[in-house]
Amino acid sequence: MPSVVFRRAAWSRHLNLAIEMVGIDKRFPRVVANSAASLTVAEGEIHALVGENGAGKSTLMKILYGLYAPDAGTVRVMGKEMRTFSPATSIAAGIGMVHQHFMLVPTLTVAENVVLGMEPRFGPWFDSAQAEHEVAEMSTRFGLAVEPRAKVESLPVGVQQRVEILKVLARGAKVLILDEPTAVLTPGEIEELYATLAKLKAEGRTVVLITHKLKEVKAASDRLTVLRRGATVGTAVTAEVTEEKIAEMMVGRAVAMKVDKKTAKPGDGVLSVKGLQAAGVGPVTFEVRAGEIVGIAGVEGNGQSELLECLSGLRASRIGSVALGGIDLSRSGPSAWFKAGLAIIPEDRQKRGLVGEFTVADNLVLGRHREARFVKRGFVRAAARDAEAAGLVKKFDVRPAEIAVEAQTLSGGNQQKAIIAREVSRQPRLLIAAHPTRGVDIGAIEFIHKAIVSERDRGAAVLLVSSELSEILALADRVLVMYAGQVAGELKSAEATEKKIGVLMAGAKL
Amino acid sequence: MRRLGHTILLRSIPPALALGAAMILGLVIVAAAGHNPFGVMRNVVEAAQRSYGLRDDLAYVLLYATPLIFTGLSVAVAFRAGLFNIGGLGQVLIASLLCGYVGWKLASWPAIFAVPACITIAALGGAAWAAIAGALKAWRGSHEVIITIMLNFCAIAITDSLANGPWKAQGMTPQLPEIGACAKLPRLGAHPPGTEAGAPAIGIPLFPGHVQLNASIFIALLAAAGVWVLLFKTVRGYELRAVGHNPEAARAAGISVNRVTISAMAISGALAGLAATDFVMGKNYNFRQDDGLGYARGAFIGIAVSLMGQNHPVGILLAAILFGAMERTGFLLGDVPKDIVMILQAAVILFVISGNELFGRMLARKGVTT
């Protein structure tokens, strides 16, 4: 394989190593999570750990954080070898982890959250003044602007993340592990996070950034290490490699970063939304025509979920109307929507897209299971179901290509491919794709994007909801930006830039 | 097929371990109560061979198992739909009352119509009673556990007032008049000498005639087969299981969760109600309030049977026979308190529940799926 193995940059030899993980093996009974993985991070650098889902990034970091003990290999933190593995020893050694899902108590204040478990006391009482003072001091020192007395539940996600970082710093962390930190942030907040990371670095802290977003790697890191199938494929100075190169290292083959698509030829209106209002959304008015992809951008929690529920019969709209193919469905349930020609890739595949305990075959007909070809006098036509499922698994490259396994045993990307296979097989008039590539490998992203574009070219109207700007920009022919439950602006694909969308997403005017 | 065998094997490990653990606990308790556990075991084995011998025991085990099959299946169908039906008591009572009433009123009908009519009314009665809980859950969001418990008390009050009031047979006992001979289910064994002539019998030589084991066990076996077909072969069963596993996904896929909830409760109630075919048509030949209440209480053991049987019809058949055997053992214990059987049953339930959980976690850690 022609993959380049990058040599360790010469300068790092002269620096002290914060972390040195060598020859790490970690096996689970049916999975080899890490095999001969290694990671070397110099003190005071921002190091990106990249790889697809299941490449072993999380396992490697969990070993470093003491949650797992490795089967083989050595771990050195600040030059000292770790002999026992537990979060307590790792924290004592100066390792801190900011989890993807925040571990904060929403009803407590910022200061109370930061000092939780090591509260300053005044006699038997909690010394809140002292806690607030300490937090304020740390906040200025690291440039992490927070109001110590604010309740966490009232804070935007970006600020909550700062609280998490402060919490880790308060415990004396010298090395901070950040797990997919930008997943929940607006473009503006992402910029602020980068600034925070730079500040941490200036303060002499070391940062390990777990991510699969290449832009983030390029923007924030000094060096990077790529994992593939549990092993370290290479390490490089970020400035010296291109995004394409990193992607190739992650996947093991060249990946098309751009989606190949022709100009849209929009036809008749398919979905028409007029003055729609429901709890958390509206009033909203827009139209999606046959043969075009309309992208809905926006920070999560600005009414997209509610809108999607209105557009699939899961939530009743109070005011206004929604029609699919001329049929008013404002007060109809999901089955009427499907009958009118809807297919939907739901935003939460575990919750709405699949029945995890069902086999892949059963899942591939879920929602279509009452079609005449799958039923004979009330009985399931198992042969027809299995034939359909086998065909879809093959066509959409769901792995393992096995229809009798439980869907919950598939990886996230393959679960998503199975859902897309099922929904596309409905031959829909309207395809709604909500965050279709969330948590999906780069290789699969390419495939999913192609599938969506080919649905458009077949003549389906496509509504794409995504918080990934790059996805919206790559796929959408028209972009609507949602803010606070309303459409804050509409941009043609030619005039849509990341900056313009970012401004609208943050609630400002262009 | 290899996968299927694998699954069956994996799923039968927790109940088997639970049974073993419960037995050991039982022996420890027997010892703690001041008996020699091995002596007790020997006594039970000897007692089992006395009088009619093992034929007798087999018949009793099947007799006790019959209602447990019905109520176990009832609980399992609800479980599969994500519902906990603990209203078996009420459903059995209401079904028995109606079955006894119809059997009494249709005394002049030919058996070929009377028997199906009584079976149908038993199923419908249980179904309607349980569907109340299903409907309240679907439309009002009331929790089915609360509602089915409440309905148990309602059922006791209704049967009590009718068996003491307008439908009461002559005499002091709160009961309905006897059902017609045409509505009676035959016993499996031969007529014992000197029993009342009103009891029909098939006369299978294997079974002693004095045991009330009757043809309702065939209805139970048919019901088990029916549940298997329903759950795993029909579209309705597919929808029912989808709702049980993931109601959100089912709803998003266009399945009416409300309809499935109501119909699953109705089917569950119908299965419980069919126990009336054993109690009224096969054993008592009338509805009697006090006996009926005692009989219907057995529905709670149906929950344990369903758990032990992993909510699968085949498992439920085996578990019902096991619980029947435990019940029978209680009569053979001699001077050891019969309470030990209840302790044993309770221990099995606890071990199965905790065993399922632990075993599931262990498998998950090892990445094995069932």
Boltz contact constraints between the chains, C-beta under 6 A:
constraints:
  - contact:
      token1: [A, 29]
      token2: [B, 366]
      max_distance: 6.0
  - contact:
      token1: [A, 29]
      token2: [B, 367]
      max_distance: 6.0
  - contact:
      token1: [A, 30]
      token2: [B, 367]
      max_distance: 6.0
  - contact:
      token1: [A, 334]
      token2: [B, 254]
      max_distance: 6.0
  - contact:
      token1: [A, 335]
      token2: [B, 254]
      max_distance: 6.0
  - contact:
      token1: [A, 338]
      token2: [B, 254]
      max_distance: 6.0
  - contact:
      token1: [A, 351]
      token2: [B, 248]
      max_distance: 6.0
  - contact:
      token1: [A, 352]
      token2: [B, 248]
      max_distance: 6.0
  - contact:
      token1: [A, 352]
      token2: [B, 249]
      max_distance: 6.0
  - contact:
      token1: [A, 352]
      token2: [B, 252]
      max_distance: 6.0
  - contact:
      token1: [A, 355]
      token2: [B, 242]
      max_distance: 6.0
  - contact:
      token1: [A, 355]
      token2: [B, 245]
      max_distance: 6.0
  - contact:
      token1: [A, 355]
      token2: [B, 246]
      max_distance: 6.0
  - contact:
      token1: [A, 355]
      token2: [B, 249]
      max_distance: 6.0
  - contact:
      token1: [A, 357]
      token2: [B, 245]
      max_distance: 6.0
  - contact:
      token1: [A, 366]
      token2: [B, 253]
      max_distance: 6.0
  - contact:
      token1: [A, 367]
      token2: [B, 253]
      max_distance: 6.0
  - contact:
      token1: [A, 367]
      token2: [B, 254]
      max_distance: 6.0
  - contact:
      token1: [A, 369]
      token2: [B, 238]
      max_distance: 6.0
  - contact:
      token1: [A, 375]
      token2: [B, 235]
      max_distance: 6.0
  - contact:
      token1: [A, 378]
      token2: [B, 234]
      max_distance: 6.0
  - contact:
      token1: [A, 378]
      token2: [B, 235]
      max_distance: 6.0
  - contact:
      token1: [A, 379]
      token2: [B, 233]
      max_distance: 6.0
  - contact:
      token1: [A, 379]
      token2: [B, 234]
      max_distance: 6.0
  - contact:
      token1: [A, 380]
      token2: [B, 235]
      max_distance: 6.0
  - contact:
      token1: [A, 380]
      token2: [B, 238]
      max_distance: 6.0
  - contact:
      token1: [A, 406]
      token2: [B, 369]
      max_distance: 6.0
  - contact:
      token1: [A, 409]
      token2: [B, 369]
      max_distance: 6.0
